[in-house]
Structures are given as structure tokens and as C-alpha cells.
Amino acid sequence: MFAPLQSNVGKQIIENFNIDASQTDSILLYSEEKGVSIKSTAALHIAKQLGFPRSLILIFFIVPTFIRNWVYDYVAKNRYKWYGKKDACMIPTPELKSKFLQ
């Protein structure tokens, strides 16, 4: 399930795990087993759940975190330049809405 960092659930997670919100404008992944993962580590854990062939990206866990996060930040900084930006947000379907906590 998803929740924006600005939502009540997002704020609770940030507070409970002592995350500096001014330093984290990225993806956070929470699981009861592993706690909170941030940036590239969170993205790789998500990719693991997507199945083959996307799960092959797990090979990047061998790359040190500081290098993975640098690449993650570089892609995040340039994504609109490379892929464009929409002028309007999509209206989520009821099925998609059910995946959000708030």
C-alpha cells in the first residue's frame, strides 16, 4: 500500500523511525520484517516483488549503497528532462485508490 510522506501515516513513519524529513524527499519502504528502507534500497526491495525479469535488478545490491543512492538521485533529478512531465494528474481508478492508505 502507498501513502504520501505528507500524510498522517507518512508523518507517523517518519517520526517513529526518526527520519530527517528535510534530508529525505524520496521513497520510503516500510515492512514489519525489515523496518524502513530508503531510496535505492527501497526501490530494489520493491523490484524484488515485481517478478521476473524486473527482479533481476537485485544484482545491484552488490553495489555499495552510497553509489546506488548517487545513481538514484541522478535519475530522480533528471527524470522529467528525460521522460517528460504531464500537465495534469491522472484520476485513480477505485482499484488503484484502494492501494493508498490515505
Backbone as XML, in Angstrom:
<?xml version="1.0"?>
<chain id="A" units="angstrom">
  <residue number="1" name="MET">
    <atom name="N" x="0.842" y="-1.176" z="0.000"/>
    <atom name="CA" x="0.000" y="0.000" z="0.000"/>
    <atom name="C" x="0.890" y="1.243" z="0.000"/>
  </residue>
  <residue number="2" name="PHE">
    <atom name="N" x="0.311" y="2.356" z="-0.392"/>
    <atom name="CA" x="1.056" y="3.593" z="-0.550"/>
    <atom name="C" x="0.505" y="4.671" z="0.378"/>
  </residue>
  <residue number="3" name="ALA">
    <atom name="N" x="1.370" y="5.602" z="0.749"/>
    <atom name="CA" x="0.950" y="6.786" z="1.489"/>
    <atom name="C" x="1.952" y="7.900" z="1.199"/>
  </residue>
  <residue number="4" name="PRO">
    <atom name="N" x="1.477" y="9.108" z="0.949"/>
    <atom name="CA" x="2.402" y="10.223" z="0.756"/>
    <atom name="C" x="3.160" y="10.512" z="2.053"/>
  </residue>
  <residue number="5" name="LEU">
    <atom name="N" x="4.390" y="11.000" z="1.925"/>
    <atom name="CA" x="5.166" y="11.345" z="3.111"/>
    <atom name="C" x="4.472" y="12.434" z="3.929"/>
  </residue>
  <residue number="6" name="GLN">
    <atom name="N" x="3.666" y="13.274" z="3.262"/>
    <atom name="CA" x="2.982" y="14.370" z="3.943"/>
    <atom name="C" x="1.705" y="13.926" z="4.656"/>
  </residue>
  <residue number="7" name="SER">
    <atom name="N" x="1.266" y="12.688" z="4.423"/>
    <atom name="CA" x="0.029" y="12.202" z="5.045"/>
    <atom name="C" x="0.272" y="11.878" z="6.518"/>
  </residue>
  <residue number="8" name="ASN">
    <atom name="N" x="-0.804" y="11.653" z="7.258"/>
    <atom name="CA" x="-0.667" y="11.286" z="8.673"/>
    <atom name="C" x="0.145" y="10.007" z="8.844"/>
  </residue>
  <residue number="9" name="VAL">
    <atom name="N" x="-0.121" y="9.007" z="7.994"/>
    <atom name="CA" x="0.620" y="7.746" z="8.066"/>
    <atom name="C" x="2.093" y="7.987" z="7.757"/>
  </residue>
  <residue number="10" name="GLY">
    <atom name="N" x="2.369" y="8.757" z="6.712"/>
    <atom name="CA" x="3.747" y="9.081" z="6.349"/>
    <atom name="C" x="4.468" y="9.800" z="7.473"/>
  </residue>
  <residue number="11" name="LYS">
    <atom name="N" x="3.795" y="10.766" z="8.082"/>
    <atom name="CA" x="4.390" y="11.513" z="9.192"/>
    <atom name="C" x="4.658" y="10.607" z="10.391"/>
  </residue>
  <residue number="12" name="GLN">
    <atom name="N" x="3.750" y="9.663" z="10.657"/>
    <atom name="CA" x="3.958" y="8.719" z="11.761"/>
    <atom name="C" x="5.191" y="7.855" z="11.525"/>
  </residue>
  <residue number="13" name="ILE">
    <atom name="N" x="5.354" y="7.367" z="10.318"/>
    <atom name="CA" x="6.520" y="6.528" z="9.994"/>
    <atom name="C" x="7.796" y="7.351" z="10.140"/>
  </residue>
  <residue number="14" name="ILE">
    <atom name="N" x="7.791" y="8.572" z="9.611"/>
    <atom name="CA" x="8.960" y="9.452" z="9.717"/>
    <atom name="C" x="9.312" y="9.693" z="11.180"/>
  </residue>
  <residue number="15" name="GLU">
    <atom name="N" x="8.295" y="9.936" z="11.997"/>
    <atom name="CA" x="8.519" y="10.196" z="13.420"/>
    <atom name="C" x="8.980" y="8.935" z="14.155"/>
  </residue>
  <residue number="16" name="ASN">
    <atom name="N" x="8.305" y="7.811" z="13.920"/>
    <atom name="CA" x="8.640" y="6.565" z="14.630"/>
    <atom name="C" x="10.050" y="6.068" z="14.317"/>
  </residue>
  <residue number="17" name="PHE">
    <atom name="N" x="10.526" y="6.320" z="13.110"/>
    <atom name="CA" x="11.849" y="5.831" z="12.723"/>
    <atom name="C" x="12.896" y="6.941" z="12.726"/>
  </residue>
  <residue number="18" name="ASN">
    <atom name="N" x="12.538" y="8.089" z="13.296"/>
    <atom name="CA" x="13.490" y="9.191" z="13.451"/>
    <atom name="C" x="14.158" y="9.572" z="12.127"/>
  </residue>
  <residue number="19" name="ILE">
    <atom name="N" x="13.364" y="9.733" z="11.091"/>
    <atom name="CA" x="13.883" y="10.066" z="9.767"/>
    <atom name="C" x="13.879" y="11.578" z="9.610"/>
  </residue>
  <residue number="20" name="ASP">
    <atom name="N" x="14.984" y="12.124" z="9.158"/>
    <atom name="CA" x="15.091" y="13.558" z="8.919"/>
    <atom name="C" x="14.374" y="13.875" z="7.601"/>
  </residue>
  <residue number="21" name="ALA">
    <atom name="N" x="13.162" y="14.386" z="7.707"/>
    <atom name="CA" x="12.334" y="14.643" z="6.518"/>
    <atom name="C" x="12.956" y="15.693" z="5.602"/>
  </residue>
  <residue number="22" name="SER">
    <atom name="N" x="13.771" y="16.587" z="6.148"/>
    <atom name="CA" x="14.416" y="17.595" z="5.301"/>
    <atom name="C" x="15.504" y="16.967" z="4.430"/>
  </residue>
  <residue number="23" name="GLN">
    <atom name="N" x="16.006" y="15.807" z="4.805"/>
    <atom name="CA" x="17.038" y="15.108" z="4.047"/>
    <atom name="C" x="16.461" y="13.994" z="3.170"/>
  </residue>
  <residue number="24" name="THR">
    <atom name="N" x="15.168" y="13.695" z="3.344"/>
    <atom name="CA" x="14.558" y="12.580" z="2.622"/>
    <atom name="C" x="13.340" y="13.056" z="1.859"/>
  </residue>
  <residue number="25" name="ASP">
    <atom name="N" x="13.526" y="13.279" z="0.573"/>
    <atom name="CA" x="12.396" y="13.632" z="-0.280"/>
    <atom name="C" x="12.198" y="12.512" z="-1.290"/>
  </residue>
  <residue number="26" name="SER">
    <atom name="N" x="12.370" y="11.321" z="-0.818"/>
    <atom name="CA" x="12.418" y="10.159" z="-1.685"/>
    <atom name="C" x="11.442" y="9.106" z="-1.200"/>
  </residue>
  <residue number="27" name="ILE">
    <atom name="N" x="11.548" y="7.958" z="-1.815"/>
    <atom name="CA" x="10.712" y="6.823" z="-1.471"/>
    <atom name="C" x="11.176" y="6.192" z="-0.154"/>
  </residue>
  <residue number="28" name="LEU">
    <atom name="N" x="10.212" y="5.864" z="0.673"/>
    <atom name="CA" x="10.455" y="5.084" z="1.888"/>
    <atom name="C" x="9.636" y="3.813" z="1.761"/>
  </residue>
  <residue number="29" name="LEU">
    <atom name="N" x="10.235" y="2.702" z="2.106"/>
    <atom name="CA" x="9.522" y="1.432" z="2.092"/>
    <atom name="C" x="9.534" y="0.884" z="3.503"/>
  </residue>
  <residue number="30" name="TYR">
    <atom name="N" x="8.349" y="0.634" z="4.044"/>
    <atom name="CA" x="8.243" y="0.084" z="5.391"/>
    <atom name="C" x="7.758" y="-1.355" z="5.317"/>
  </residue>
  <residue number="31" name="SER">
    <atom name="N" x="8.436" y="-2.220" z="6.039"/>
    <atom name="CA" x="7.945" y="-3.585" z="6.230"/>
    <atom name="C" x="8.207" y="-3.966" z="7.681"/>
  </residue>
  <residue number="32" name="GLU">
    <atom name="N" x="7.312" y="-4.757" z="8.228"/>
    <atom name="CA" x="7.469" y="-5.159" z="9.626"/>
    <atom name="C" x="8.752" y="-5.932" z="9.846"/>
  </residue>
  <residue number="33" name="GLU">
    <atom name="N" x="9.168" y="-6.721" z="8.846"/>
    <atom name="CA" x="10.367" y="-7.547" z="8.989"/>
    <atom name="C" x="11.646" y="-6.733" z="8.899"/>
  </residue>
  <residue number="34" name="LYS">
    <atom name="N" x="11.699" y="-5.768" z="7.966"/>
    <atom name="CA" x="12.947" y="-5.059" z="7.677"/>
    <atom name="C" x="12.961" y="-3.614" z="8.153"/>
  </residue>
  <residue number="35" name="GLY">
    <atom name="N" x="11.863" y="-3.117" z="8.697"/>
    <atom name="CA" x="11.818" y="-1.717" z="9.103"/>
    <atom name="C" x="11.654" y="-0.816" z="7.892"/>
  </residue>
  <residue number="36" name="VAL">
    <atom name="N" x="12.441" y="0.270" z="7.854"/>
    <atom name="CA" x="12.329" y="1.251" z="6.772"/>
    <atom name="C" x="13.555" y="1.192" z="5.878"/>
  </residue>
  <residue number="37" name="SER">
    <atom name="N" x="13.310" y="1.159" z="4.579"/>
    <atom name="CA" x="14.368" y="1.259" z="3.570"/>
    <atom name="C" x="14.143" y="2.561" z="2.814"/>
  </residue>
  <residue number="38" name="ILE">
    <atom name="N" x="15.240" y="3.173" z="2.356"/>
    <atom name="CA" x="15.169" y="4.477" z="1.695"/>
    <atom name="C" x="15.868" y="4.406" z="0.344"/>
  </residue>
  <residue number="39" name="LYS">
    <atom name="N" x="15.412" y="5.210" z="-0.577"/>
    <atom name="CA" x="15.999" y="5.428" z="-1.899"/>
    <atom name="C" x="16.248" y="4.132" z="-2.655"/>
  </residue>
  <residue number="40" name="SER">
    <atom name="N" x="17.496" y="3.888" z="-3.056"/>
    <atom name="CA" x="17.790" y="2.750" z="-3.931"/>
    <atom name="C" x="17.495" y="1.418" z="-3.261"/>
  </residue>
  <residue number="41" name="THR">
    <atom name="N" x="17.700" y="1.333" z="-1.963"/>
    <atom name="CA" x="17.416" y="0.079" z="-1.258"/>
    <atom name="C" x="15.922" y="-0.204" z="-1.296"/>
  </residue>
  <residue number="42" name="ALA">
    <atom name="N" x="15.102" y="0.822" z="-1.085"/>
    <atom name="CA" x="13.648" y="0.650" z="-1.166"/>
    <atom name="C" x="13.238" y="0.243" z="-2.580"/>
  </residue>
  <residue number="43" name="ALA">
    <atom name="N" x="13.803" y="0.906" z="-3.583"/>
    <atom name="CA" x="13.452" y="0.581" z="-4.974"/>
    <atom name="C" x="13.821" y="-0.860" z="-5.318"/>
  </residue>
  <residue number="44" name="LEU">
    <atom name="N" x="14.963" y="-1.325" z="-4.846"/>
    <atom name="CA" x="15.372" y="-2.700" z="-5.129"/>
    <atom name="C" x="14.469" y="-3.714" z="-4.421"/>
  </residue>
  <residue number="45" name="HIS">
    <atom name="N" x="14.072" y="-3.409" z="-3.195"/>
    <atom name="CA" x="13.152" y="-4.307" z="-2.492"/>
    <atom name="C" x="11.792" y="-4.362" z="-3.193"/>
  </residue>
  <residue number="46" name="ILE">
    <atom name="N" x="11.358" y="-3.242" z="-3.740"/>
    <atom name="CA" x="10.103" y="-3.213" z="-4.494"/>
    <atom name="C" x="10.252" y="-4.028" z="-5.779"/>
  </residue>
  <residue number="47" name="ALA">
    <atom name="N" x="11.379" y="-3.855" z="-6.481"/>
    <atom name="CA" x="11.621" y="-4.597" z="-7.726"/>
    <atom name="C" x="11.602" y="-6.099" z="-7.484"/>
  </residue>
  <residue number="48" name="LYS">
    <atom name="N" x="12.065" y="-6.505" z="-6.302"/>
    <atom name="CA" x="12.067" y="-7.931" z="-5.961"/>
    <atom name="C" x="10.656" y="-8.498" z="-6.013"/>
  </residue>
  <residue number="49" name="GLN">
    <atom name="N" x="9.669" y="-7.696" z="-5.659"/>
    <atom name="CA" x="8.277" y="-8.138" z="-5.629"/>
    <atom name="C" x="7.618" y="-8.131" z="-7.007"/>
  </residue>
  <residue number="50" name="LEU">
    <atom name="N" x="8.261" y="-7.538" z="-8.008"/>
    <atom name="CA" x="7.663" y="-7.408" z="-9.336"/>
    <atom name="C" x="7.823" y="-8.647" z="-10.202"/>
  </residue>
  <residue number="51" name="GLY">
    <atom name="N" x="8.630" y="-9.586" z="-9.762"/>
    <atom name="CA" x="8.795" y="-10.821" z="-10.514"/>
    <atom name="C" x="9.776" y="-10.685" z="-11.667"/>
  </residue>
  <residue number="52" name="PHE">
    <atom name="N" x="10.037" y="-11.821" z="-12.290"/>
    <atom name="CA" x="10.982" y="-11.896" z="-13.392"/>
    <atom name="C" x="10.404" y="-11.176" z="-14.611"/>
  </residue>
  <residue number="53" name="PRO">
    <atom name="N" x="11.133" y="-10.415" z="-15.364"/>
    <atom name="CA" x="12.568" y="-10.185" z="-15.366"/>
    <atom name="C" x="12.998" y="-8.986" z="-14.524"/>
  </residue>
  <residue number="54" name="ARG">
    <atom name="N" x="12.019" y="-8.188" z="-14.038"/>
    <atom name="CA" x="12.373" y="-6.988" z="-13.266"/>
    <atom name="C" x="13.153" y="-7.319" z="-12.001"/>
  </residue>
  <residue number="55" name="SER">
    <atom name="N" x="12.903" y="-8.484" z="-11.436"/>
    <atom name="CA" x="13.589" y="-8.852" z="-10.201"/>
    <atom name="C" x="15.088" y="-9.070" z="-10.417"/>
  </residue>
  <residue number="56" name="LEU">
    <atom name="N" x="15.526" y="-9.182" z="-11.658"/>
    <atom name="CA" x="16.956" y="-9.334" z="-11.937"/>
    <atom name="C" x="17.757" y="-8.112" z="-11.494"/>
  </residue>
  <residue number="57" name="ILE">
    <atom name="N" x="17.077" y="-7.009" z="-11.321"/>
    <atom name="CA" x="17.745" y="-5.783" z="-10.875"/>
    <atom name="C" x="18.363" y="-5.954" z="-9.479"/>
  </residue>
  <residue number="58" name="LEU">
    <atom name="N" x="17.972" y="-6.996" z="-8.779"/>
    <atom name="CA" x="18.523" y="-7.258" z="-7.447"/>
    <atom name="C" x="20.032" y="-7.426" z="-7.454"/>
  </residue>
  <residue number="59" name="ILE">
    <atom name="N" x="20.601" y="-7.694" z="-8.589"/>
    <atom name="CA" x="22.046" y="-7.814" z="-8.699"/>
    <atom name="C" x="22.730" y="-6.538" z="-8.209"/>
  </residue>
  <residue number="60" name="PHE">
    <atom name="N" x="22.024" y="-5.410" z="-8.271"/>
    <atom name="CA" x="22.603" y="-4.137" z="-7.850"/>
    <atom name="C" x="22.770" y="-4.018" z="-6.343"/>
  </residue>
  <residue number="61" name="PHE">
    <atom name="N" x="22.256" y="-4.986" z="-5.571"/>
    <atom name="CA" x="22.526" y="-4.985" z="-4.136"/>
    <atom name="C" x="24.017" y="-5.168" z="-3.849"/>
  </residue>
  <residue number="62" name="ILE">
    <atom name="N" x="24.782" y="-5.691" z="-4.826"/>
    <atom name="CA" x="26.220" y="-5.848" z="-4.603"/>
    <atom name="C" x="26.959" y="-4.511" z="-4.691"/>
  </residue>
  <residue number="63" name="VAL">
    <atom name="N" x="26.328" y="-3.499" z="-5.289"/>
    <atom name="CA" x="26.914" y="-2.166" z="-5.391"/>
    <atom name="C" x="26.743" y="-1.469" z="-4.036"/>
  </residue>
  <residue number="64" name="PRO">
    <atom name="N" x="27.777" y="-0.809" z="-3.533"/>
    <atom name="CA" x="27.649" y="-0.104" z="-2.246"/>
    <atom name="C" x="26.501" y="0.915" z="-2.264"/>
  </residue>
  <residue number="65" name="THR">
    <atom name="N" x="25.843" y="1.052" z="-1.136"/>
    <atom name="CA" x="24.657" y="1.913" z="-1.022"/>
    <atom name="C" x="24.938" y="3.343" z="-1.462"/>
  </residue>
  <residue number="66" name="PHE">
    <atom name="N" x="26.079" y="3.912" z="-1.074"/>
    <atom name="CA" x="26.332" y="5.311" z="-1.424"/>
    <atom name="C" x="26.421" y="5.501" z="-2.942"/>
  </residue>
  <residue number="67" name="ILE">
    <atom name="N" x="26.892" y="4.502" z="-3.676"/>
    <atom name="CA" x="26.931" y="4.587" z="-5.139"/>
    <atom name="C" x="25.528" y="4.416" z="-5.713"/>
  </residue>
  <residue number="68" name="ARG">
    <atom name="N" x="24.775" y="3.415" z="-5.210"/>
    <atom name="CA" x="23.393" y="3.210" z="-5.679"/>
    <atom name="C" x="22.566" y="4.460" z="-5.451"/>
  </residue>
  <residue number="69" name="ASN">
    <atom name="N" x="22.703" y="5.077" z="-4.274"/>
    <atom name="CA" x="21.909" y="6.271" z="-3.963"/>
    <atom name="C" x="22.321" y="7.460" z="-4.824"/>
  </residue>
  <residue number="70" name="TRP">
    <atom name="N" x="23.601" y="7.558" z="-5.186"/>
    <atom name="CA" x="24.033" y="8.625" z="-6.083"/>
    <atom name="C" x="23.353" y="8.456" z="-7.437"/>
  </residue>
  <residue number="71" name="VAL">
    <atom name="N" x="23.333" y="7.239" z="-7.964"/>
    <atom name="CA" x="22.667" y="6.962" z="-9.248"/>
    <atom name="C" x="21.171" y="7.234" z="-9.124"/>
  </residue>
  <residue number="72" name="TYR">
    <atom name="N" x="20.565" y="6.784" z="-8.027"/>
    <atom name="CA" x="19.141" y="7.009" z="-7.779"/>
    <atom name="C" x="18.840" y="8.515" z="-7.804"/>
  </residue>
  <residue number="73" name="ASP">
    <atom name="N" x="19.634" y="9.312" z="-7.085"/>
    <atom name="CA" x="19.431" y="10.761" z="-7.039"/>
    <atom name="C" x="19.620" y="11.400" z="-8.415"/>
  </residue>
  <residue number="74" name="TYR">
    <atom name="N" x="20.596" y="10.922" z="-9.172"/>
    <atom name="CA" x="20.851" y="11.448" z="-10.512"/>
    <atom name="C" x="19.643" y="11.204" z="-11.426"/>
  </residue>
  <residue number="75" name="VAL">
    <atom name="N" x="19.123" y="9.989" z="-11.392"/>
    <atom name="CA" x="17.940" y="9.656" z="-12.202"/>
    <atom name="C" x="16.743" y="10.489" z="-11.744"/>
  </residue>
  <residue number="76" name="ALA">
    <atom name="N" x="16.545" y="10.596" z="-10.428"/>
    <atom name="CA" x="15.417" y="11.374" z="-9.899"/>
    <atom name="C" x="15.513" y="12.840" z="-10.321"/>
  </residue>
  <residue number="77" name="LYS">
    <atom name="N" x="16.703" y="13.384" z="-10.312"/>
    <atom name="CA" x="16.909" y="14.788" z="-10.675"/>
    <atom name="C" x="16.630" y="15.039" z="-12.154"/>
  </residue>
  <residue number="78" name="ASN">
    <atom name="N" x="16.874" y="14.053" z="-12.995"/>
    <atom name="CA" x="16.760" y="14.237" z="-14.447"/>
    <atom name="C" x="15.552" y="13.572" z="-15.084"/>
  </residue>
  <residue number="79" name="ARG">
    <atom name="N" x="14.705" y="12.925" z="-14.306"/>
    <atom name="CA" x="13.627" y="12.123" z="-14.897"/>
    <atom name="C" x="12.664" y="12.941" z="-15.759"/>
  </residue>
  <residue number="80" name="TYR">
    <atom name="N" x="12.334" y="14.154" z="-15.349"/>
    <atom name="CA" x="11.400" y="14.948" z="-16.149"/>
    <atom name="C" x="12.047" y="15.399" z="-17.454"/>
  </residue>
  <residue number="81" name="LYS">
    <atom name="N" x="13.332" y="15.680" z="-17.422"/>
    <atom name="CA" x="14.052" y="16.076" z="-18.632"/>
    <atom name="C" x="14.086" y="14.906" z="-19.619"/>
  </residue>
  <residue number="82" name="TRP">
    <atom name="N" x="14.295" y="13.697" z="-19.126"/>
    <atom name="CA" x="14.411" y="12.518" z="-19.981"/>
    <atom name="C" x="13.062" y="11.969" z="-20.442"/>
  </residue>
  <residue number="83" name="TYR">
    <atom name="N" x="12.088" y="11.959" z="-19.530"/>
    <atom name="CA" x="10.814" y="11.283" z="-19.827"/>
    <atom name="C" x="9.633" y="12.220" z="-19.961"/>
  </residue>
  <residue number="84" name="GLY">
    <atom name="N" x="9.822" y="13.499" z="-19.665"/>
    <atom name="CA" x="8.738" y="14.453" z="-19.762"/>
    <atom name="C" x="7.904" y="14.513" z="-18.486"/>
  </residue>
  <residue number="85" name="LYS">
    <atom name="N" x="7.032" y="15.487" z="-18.460"/>
    <atom name="CA" x="6.174" y="15.697" z="-17.290"/>
    <atom name="C" x="4.768" y="15.968" z="-17.780"/>
  </residue>
  <residue number="86" name="LYS">
    <atom name="N" x="3.806" y="15.356" z="-17.143"/>
    <atom name="CA" x="2.404" y="15.552" z="-17.526"/>
    <atom name="C" x="1.902" y="16.870" z="-16.941"/>
  </residue>
  <residue number="87" name="ASP">
    <atom name="N" x="0.950" y="17.484" z="-17.654"/>
    <atom name="CA" x="0.369" y="18.739" z="-17.199"/>
    <atom name="C" x="-0.714" y="18.532" z="-16.149"/>
  </residue>
  <residue number="88" name="ALA">
    <atom name="N" x="-1.264" y="17.320" z="-16.091"/>
    <atom name="CA" x="-2.341" y="17.036" z="-15.145"/>
    <atom name="C" x="-2.122" y="15.655" z="-14.534"/>
  </residue>
  <residue number="89" name="CYS">
    <atom name="N" x="-2.616" y="15.494" z="-13.328"/>
    <atom name="CA" x="-2.525" y="14.200" z="-12.656"/>
    <atom name="C" x="-3.658" y="13.299" z="-13.146"/>
  </residue>
  <residue number="90" name="MET">
    <atom name="N" x="-3.380" y="12.009" z="-13.183"/>
    <atom name="CA" x="-4.437" y="11.078" z="-13.577"/>
    <atom name="C" x="-5.427" y="10.915" z="-12.428"/>
  </residue>
  <residue number="91" name="ILE">
    <atom name="N" x="-6.636" y="10.579" z="-12.757"/>
    <atom name="CA" x="-7.647" y="10.297" z="-11.742"/>
    <atom name="C" x="-7.589" y="8.793" z="-11.475"/>
  </residue>
  <residue number="92" name="PRO">
    <atom name="N" x="-7.246" y="8.411" z="-10.236"/>
    <atom name="CA" x="-7.078" y="6.980" z="-9.958"/>
    <atom name="C" x="-8.400" y="6.218" z="-10.015"/>
  </residue>
  <residue number="93" name="THR">
    <atom name="N" x="-8.313" y="5.004" z="-10.489"/>
    <atom name="CA" x="-9.472" y="4.118" z="-10.509"/>
    <atom name="C" x="-9.766" y="3.677" z="-9.075"/>
  </residue>
  <residue number="94" name="PRO">
    <atom name="N" x="-10.966" y="3.169" z="-8.803"/>
    <atom name="CA" x="-11.257" y="2.661" z="-7.454"/>
    <atom name="C" x="-10.263" y="1.573" z="-7.025"/>
  </residue>
  <residue number="95" name="GLU">
    <atom name="N" x="-9.842" y="0.740" z="-7.968"/>
    <atom name="CA" x="-8.866" y="-0.314" z="-7.643"/>
    <atom name="C" x="-7.541" y="0.296" z="-7.198"/>
  </residue>
  <residue number="96" name="LEU">
    <atom name="N" x="-7.081" y="1.325" z="-7.909"/>
    <atom name="CA" x="-5.836" y="1.980" z="-7.541"/>
    <atom name="C" x="-5.989" y="2.732" z="-6.226"/>
  </residue>
  <residue number="97" name="LYS">
    <atom name="N" x="-7.118" y="3.391" z="-6.031"/>
    <atom name="CA" x="-7.371" y="4.120" z="-4.773"/>
    <atom name="C" x="-7.303" y="3.192" z="-3.575"/>
  </residue>
  <residue number="98" name="SER">
    <atom name="N" x="-7.712" y="1.941" z="-3.750"/>
    <atom name="CA" x="-7.717" y="1.003" z="-2.621"/>
    <atom name="C" x="-6.316" y="0.649" z="-2.151"/>
  </residue>
  <residue number="99" name="LYS">
    <atom name="N" x="-5.296" y="0.979" z="-2.935"/>
    <atom name="CA" x="-3.920" y="0.679" z="-2.573"/>
    <atom name="C" x="-3.269" y="1.786" z="-1.752"/>
  </residue>
  <residue number="100" name="PHE">
    <atom name="N" x="-3.985" y="2.893" z="-1.535"/>
    <atom name="CA" x="-3.459" y="4.006" z="-0.768"/>
    <atom name="C" x="-4.043" y="4.007" z="0.641"/>
  </residue>
  <residue number="101" name="LEU">
    <atom name="N" x="-3.176" y="4.250" z="1.613"/>
    <atom name="CA" x="-3.619" y="4.293" z="3.000"/>
    <atom name="C" x="-4.412" y="5.557" z="3.281"/>
  </residue>
  <residue number="102" name="GLN">
    <atom name="N" x="-4.053" y="6.637" z="2.613"/>
    <atom name="CA" x="-4.774" y="7.909" z="2.774"/>
    <atom name="C" x="-4.895" y="8.587" z="1.444"/>
  </residue>
</chain>
